[in-house]
Amino acid sequence: MDRRELARLVVQREKDPHYWQQELAWLLGEESVGLLAPVCEQGQIGLRFPDSGPCIDTAIAALARRIAPLLGRGTRVCVDLTAVLAQAGDREPALLSHLLQRLTAAVDRCLPRRDDSGQPGRLMFSLPAGLPSLTGLLRRHARNPSARPMIALRVSDDLLSAACPPDSILPGGAVVDVNNAGKLWHSLTDISHRRSDIVLVLQTTTHPSCELAVPEPAEVVMPVSLFEARPETAWLAIKVDIAAFGPCPDRQRFQVLRRALRVGMRLADNLLDDWDWASKALRHDAMVNRRLAVHIVGIGGLVDRCAMDPSSLTTLRYLERWMAVVKQLMVRESIALAHLRGQFPELPVKELVDMLVKGFGSELAGKLVRQRSLRHRHLMVMSPFALFPDGQPRHSFAAYFHLLPVIRFADTIAMYGFECRHRLNCDEYRRLLQMSWAISRNRQ
């Protein structure tokens, strides 16, 4: 989609389209210092392999026919195999290899011919990281690098709790490898560090931004943003690159950031209604849940551009204040949009008010719910890899580990930007994931 079409879509519902066209031009222009950008222009979706019963090949063929049109339009697709593998029992190793090979081949056969120069979307699979046959599968998977799809391994809390004693989570702590979980964790991080087609995703790190919303079962991986989500849900992903500011007065930074988030979130909310979603189910989810994934990136870049010391407690406290401001601005803007346009429809406002009426009365109960009702179910996403600067860093990569506590402000912790893991050694990469997991257990 070119910028002219994008501009038409995002302002066509506004009462004053000329004003919002100017705001959009500012947002996309040089004055906003390139602060906002899309994460995945053609979209992303996570699917579950269907409950196939005894006939796996029939399910593969049906799923391939469904996936191929999505890939043909450039959408990134991730298929989670957890449910079908849970029923495999002793057949798990053979079934896992069979699924990966047959589904990839079936999708390739079903892909539509493309008459333009666009590239088809990429297929990814997600698996539980604790599968007994996983290590052997990954070794076989490596033998055919030209045809292998990406694999996201969903790392559970139970695995990390067993694999990482408390002292292994701290910087410089000794890694105690005395049990099978520890050996598996070391093996998985070694493989993921070496290979670009294997990514580790932490489980149970996706929470709603609206404190009144009930957490959803997260059973698939979003293939670009790299966090867990409910299957077949519609996400509009954008990124806020705070490194674009560089050294400038805090007041100026705040004013630009506030304007960019106000314009960006309002126009993104418009886009949820008018985006060309790939299916009716996705369009319905976009309407009733209004999910935004606002990736905060460029933290390490900001530290370097402002000549700050990443290992300093002063720097950490400064960034924590800014992340709190970013979160507060997004929540306030979502609340303002909820007052203007209504809360996301899946939020059970009436039921929540009814629960509070007895203790607070109907007027106060309604006010309390309105004050906490958001327009969007999800908002702020952060990745530990956002802590490292692009290009040549001013400090050793290990120094940026001291910035990790800032990710506690995120509603969702993702692995977006994991490509830079090769700039860490394997022990540093393993410690980064362990520390991220520990912080995710104790978020605000």
C-alpha positions, 0 to 999 in steps of 0.5 A, spaced: 500 500 500 503 506 497 502 512 502 497 516 498 492 510 499 494 509 506 493 517 507 486 516 504 484 510 508 486 513 515 483 520 514 476 518 510 472 517 517 474 523 520 470 529 520 476 534 519 480 530 514 484 536 511 486 537 518 488 530 519 491 529 512 496 535 515 497 531 521 499 525 517 504 528 513 507 531 519 507 524 522 510 521 516 515 527 514 522 529 517 519 534 523 517 527 526 524 525 526 521 518 523 519 516 530 513 511 527 513 506 522 509 500 520 512 493 523 509 489 518 505 492 512 502 486 509 500 483 516 501 477 520 497 471 523 498 465 528 494 459 526 493 452 530 493 446 526 486 443 526 484 437 530 485 432 525 483 426 528 486 420 525 487 423 518 493 428 518 494 428 511 487 431 510 488 436 515 494 438 512 491 439 505 485 443 508 490 448 512 495 448 506 489 451 501 487 456 507 494 458 508 497 459 501 492 465 499 495 469 505 502 467 503 500 469 496 498 476 498 505 477 503 502 475 509 506 472 514 503 466 517 505 462 523 502 455 524 502 452 531 503 444 532 502 444 539 495 441 540 496 435 534 503 433 537 500 433 544 496 427 541 501 423 538 504 419 544 510 415 541 509 417 534 511 424 536 518 424 532 515 421 526 509 425 526 513 432 527 518 431 521 512 429 517 508 435 519 513 440 517 515 436 511 508 435 508 505 442 510 511 446 507 510 442 500 503 442 500 503 450 501 508 451 496 504 447 491 498 451 493 501 458 492 498 462 487 502 465 481 504 472 482 504 477 476 507 482 480 514 483 483 512 482 490 514 477 495 510 471 498 509 471 505 514 467 509 511 460 513 513 459 520 512 453 525 511 454 533 512 448 537 513 447 545 520 447 547 520 441 551 518 436 546 523 430 547 524 429 540 525 436 539 533 436 539 533 431 534 528 434 529 532 441 529 539 437 527 535 434 521 532 440 520 538 443 519 540 439 513 536 442 508 537 450 509 534 452 503 527 449 504 527 449 511 521 454 514 523 458 521 521 455 527 519 459 534 520 455 540 515 456 545 519 456 552 514 455 558 515 458 565 516 451 568 522 449 563 525 456 565 524 455 573 527 448 573 533 450 568 535 456 571 536 457 579 536 464 582 543 465 581 543 464 574 539 469 572 543 475 575 549 478 571 555 474 572 551 468 576 554 461 575 549 457 570 548 451 574 546 445 569 545 439 574 538 436 571 535 435 564 531 441 564 538 445 564 541 441 559 535 442 554 535 449 556 543 450 554 542 446 548 536 450 545 539 457 546 546 454 543 542 452 537 538 458 537 544 463 537 547 459 531 541 459 527 537 464 524 531 460 523 530 458 530 527 463 535 526 462 542 519 466 544 517 466 552 510 464 554 505 467 558 508 474 557 502 477 553 497 481 557 492 486 556 493 493 556 486 494 559 486 492 566 479 491 566 480 485 560 481 478 562 487 475 559 486 471 553 489 464 552 495 465 548 496 459 544 500 461 537 506 466 535 505 472 531 511 471 526 513 478 525 512 481 532 514 474 535 510 474 541 504 469 543 497 471 542 490 468 541 489 464 535 487 468 529 487 475 532 488 481 528 493 486 530 496 492 527 503 493 529 507 499 529 514 501 532 516 507 536 523 508 535 525 513 540 533 513 538 530 518 532 530 523 538 537 524 539 540 529 544 534 534 545 531 538 551 526 533 555 520 538 554 521 538 546 522 530 546 515 530 550 512 534 546 514 531 539 512 524 542 505 526 545 503 529 538 506 522 535 502 518 539 496 522 539 496 522 531 499 515 530 494 511 535 488 515 532 489 514 525 491 506 527 484 506 530 481 508 523 486 503 520 483 497 524 476 499 521 478 500 513 484 495 513 484 489 508 484 484 513 485 477 510 478 473 512 472 475 516 474 472 522 480 477 522 476 483 521 471 481 526 476 480 531 479 487 529 472 490 530 471 487 537 478 487 540 482 493 536 489 490 538 495 495 537 502 492 538 506 498 539 513 496 539 518 501 543 525 500 539 531 504 539 532 504 547 540 503 546 540 507 540 538 513 544 543 512 550 548 512 545 546 518 541 545 522 548 552 519 550 549 516 556 553 510 560 548 504 559 551 501 566 549 507 570 543 507 575 542 514 573 541 512 566 536 506 568 532 511 572 532 516 566 529 511 561 524 508 566 521 515 567 521 515 560 518 508 559 513 510 564 511 517 560 510 513 554 506 508 557 501 513 560 501 517 554 498 511 550 493 509 555 491 516 556 490 516 548 486 510 548 482 512 554 480 519 550 478 515 544 474 510 548 470 516 551 470 519 543 468 512 540 467 507 545 471 502 548 473 496 545 466 491 544 469 485 547 470 489 554 464 487 558 462 494 561 455 493 563 457 486 567 463 490 570 458 496 572 453 491 575 459 488 579 460 495 582 453 498 583 452 494 590 458 497 593 459 504 590 452 506 587 450 506 579 453 513 578 460 512 581 460 505 578 459 507 571 464 513 572 470 508 575 469 503 569 469 509 564 475 512 567 479 505 566 476 503 559 480 503 553 479 503 546 484 498 545 485 491 548 493 491 547 498 497 546 505 497 549 510 491 546 517 491 548 523 486 546 530 485 550 533 486 543 531 493 543 536 495 548 542 494 543 543 500 539 544 499 531 551 499 528 557 500 532 555 501 539 559 506 544 560 500 549 560 493 550 554 489 549 554 487 556 553 494 558 546 494 555 544 489 560 543 494 565 537 497 562 533 490 562 529 493 567 525 498 563 521 492 559 517 491 565 513 497 563 511 493 557 504 489 557 507 484 552 514 482 552 516 480 545 523 477 541 522 482 535 529 484 533 532 478 535 537 478 529 542 482 533 543 476 538 549 474 533 552 480 536 552 477 543 556 471 545 552 464 547 552 465 554 550 473 554 544 471 549 542 465 554 543 470 560 539 475 556 533 471 555 533 468 563 533 475 565 528 477 561 524 472 563 525 473 570 523 481 569 517 478 566 514 475 572 515 481 576 512 486 572 508 492 573 
